[in-house]
Amino acid sequence: MVKGATRLTEIAIFRHDGAQVVDAFHSLLNPDCAIPPFISHLTGITNALVADAPAFGEIAYEVQAITQNAVFVAHNVHFDFGFLRKEFGWLGLEYHRPLLCTVQLSRKILPGFPSYSLGKLCHSLDIPLTGRHRAKGDAAATVKLFEKLLQNDHRGLIPRRVPSPDLV
């Protein structure tokens, strides 16, 4: 147990080959510590909901496998990636992946929006966002946003040799 640490309570990964989703993984996670009330209110994930869920260590191999040789793509990528790196670090493992941030890419490829938060950007672009602040809902919306960015990247800002971005 890691006392006083903020831990993952849910993870969702969509592996994308640049054209479509080719694999997916989702799980609630038992953080082995109390979930702060703010997080429970925001996500709807309670201590009771994750009581029988696996700990991160039980699914770490699956996360490594589905993200192997892939680019880690997320909305505000350093936030999500930081949590994963911490979880792997607590297991004594290093976790490195190339990163792409859909916030930064959106500002460059789709300029002029008043907000680049995931919810507001998805609303502006008519991207469905169900399950807001839940891993699977946010990751699924990020997949659709990433696909829109790929379609509109006329300046080549997204490396075309993106082997298979995963969205967490």
C-alpha positions in Angstrom: 0.0 0.0 0.0 1.2 3.5 -0.8 -0.1 5.7 2.0 -1.2 9.3 1.2 -0.7 8.8 -2.6 -3.3 9.4 -5.3 -3.8 6.2 -7.1 -5.6 5.1 -10.2 -9.1 3.8 -9.7 -9.8 3.0 -13.4 -7.9 2.6 -16.6 -9.0 2.4 -20.3 -6.8 1.9 -23.2 -7.7 1.9 -26.9 -5.0 0.8 -29.3 -5.3 2.6 -32.6 -3.5 1.9 -35.8 -3.9 5.3 -37.3 -7.1 4.2 -39.0 -9.2 2.4 -36.4 -9.2 0.9 -32.9 -7.5 -2.5 -33.0 -7.5 -3.5 -29.4 -8.9 -2.2 -26.1 -8.5 -2.8 -22.3 -10.6 -1.4 -19.4 -10.7 -2.1 -15.7 -11.7 -0.6 -12.5 -8.7 -0.6 -10.0 -8.6 -1.1 -6.3 -6.2 1.7 -5.1 -5.7 0.1 -1.8 -6.4 3.4 -0.1 -9.5 5.5 0.5 -10.7 7.4 -2.6 -11.0 11.1 -1.8 -14.6 12.3 -1.7 -13.8 14.9 -4.5 -12.8 12.0 -6.8 -15.8 9.9 -5.9 -18.1 12.9 -6.6 -16.4 13.7 -9.9 -16.2 10.1 -11.3 -18.9 8.2 -9.4 -16.2 5.7 -8.4 -16.6 4.8 -4.8 -14.6 2.6 -2.4 -17.3 0.0 -2.5 -17.3 0.0 -6.3 -13.6 -0.9 -6.4 -13.4 -3.2 -3.4 -13.2 -6.3 -5.5 -11.4 -4.8 -8.4 -7.8 -5.8 -9.2 -4.9 -3.8 -7.9 -2.7 -2.1 -10.6 0.0 -4.7 -10.1 -2.5 -7.4 -11.2 -3.1 -5.7 -14.6 0.3 -4.1 -15.1 1.4 -6.8 -17.6 -1.7 -6.2 -19.7 -1.0 -2.5 -19.8 2.6 -3.1 -20.8 1.5 -5.6 -23.5 -1.2 -3.5 -25.1 1.0 -0.4 -25.2 4.2 -2.1 -26.3 5.8 -0.3 -29.3 3.0 2.3 -29.2 2.8 6.1 -28.8 0.8 7.1 -25.7 -1.8 9.6 -26.8 -4.0 11.5 -24.3 -5.8 14.7 -23.7 -3.3 16.5 -21.3 -1.0 13.6 -21.8 1.5 14.4 -19.0 -1.3 14.2 -16.4 -2.4 10.7 -17.4 1.1 9.4 -18.2 2.4 10.7 -14.8 -0.2 8.5 -13.0 0.8 5.4 -15.0 4.5 6.0 -14.5 3.9 6.4 -10.7 1.9 3.1 -10.6 4.7 1.3 -12.5 7.3 2.9 -10.3 5.6 1.6 -7.1 6.0 -1.8 -8.6 9.7 -1.2 -9.2 9.2 -1.0 -12.9 10.0 1.8 -15.4 7.5 2.8 -18.0 8.4 4.8 -21.1 6.5 5.5 -24.2 6.6 8.3 -26.8 3.9 10.9 -26.0 1.4 12.9 -28.0 -1.0 15.4 -26.4 -4.3 16.1 -28.0 -4.7 19.4 -26.2 -1.5 20.7 -27.8 -2.3 19.2 -31.2 -5.8 20.6 -31.1 -4.6 24.1 -30.5 -2.3 23.9 -33.5 -4.5 21.9 -35.9 -7.9 23.3 -34.9 -7.2 26.9 -33.7 -9.8 29.4 -32.5 -11.9 27.5 -30.0 -12.6 29.3 -26.7 -11.7 26.2 -24.7 -9.6 23.1 -25.3 -10.9 21.1 -22.3 -12.0 17.7 -23.5 -15.7 18.3 -22.7 -15.9 21.7 -24.3 -13.9 20.7 -27.3 -15.9 17.5 -27.9 -19.1 19.6 -27.6 -17.8 22.1 -30.2 -16.7 19.3 -32.6 -19.9 17.2 -32.1 -17.9 14.3 -30.7 -20.0 12.2 -28.4 -18.7 12.1 -24.8 -20.6 9.7 -22.5 -19.2 8.8 -19.2 -17.4 12.1 -18.6 -14.6 11.8 -16.1 -14.6 8.0 -16.4 -11.6 6.4 -18.1 -13.5 4.6 -20.8 -15.7 7.5 -21.7 -12.9 10.1 -21.8 -10.6 7.7 -23.7 -13.3 6.9 -26.3 -13.9 10.6 -26.9 -10.1 11.2 -27.2 -10.0 8.5 -29.8 -12.6 10.4 -31.9 -10.8 13.7 -31.3 -7.5 12.1 -32.4 -9.1 10.7 -35.6 -10.4 14.2 -36.3 -6.9 15.7 -35.7 -5.4 13.1 -38.1 -8.0 14.1 -40.8 -7.3 17.8 -40.4 -3.5 17.7 -39.9 -2.6 19.4 -43.3 0.7 20.6 -42.0 2.0 17.2 -40.9 2.2 18.0 -37.2 1.3 14.4 -36.2 4.2 12.1 -37.1 2.8 9.8 -39.8 5.0 6.9 -38.4 2.8 6.8 -35.3 3.0 3.0 -34.9 -0.2 2.6 -33.0 -1.2 5.3 -30.5 -2.9 4.1 -27.4 -5.3 6.3 -25.6 -5.5 6.0 -21.9 
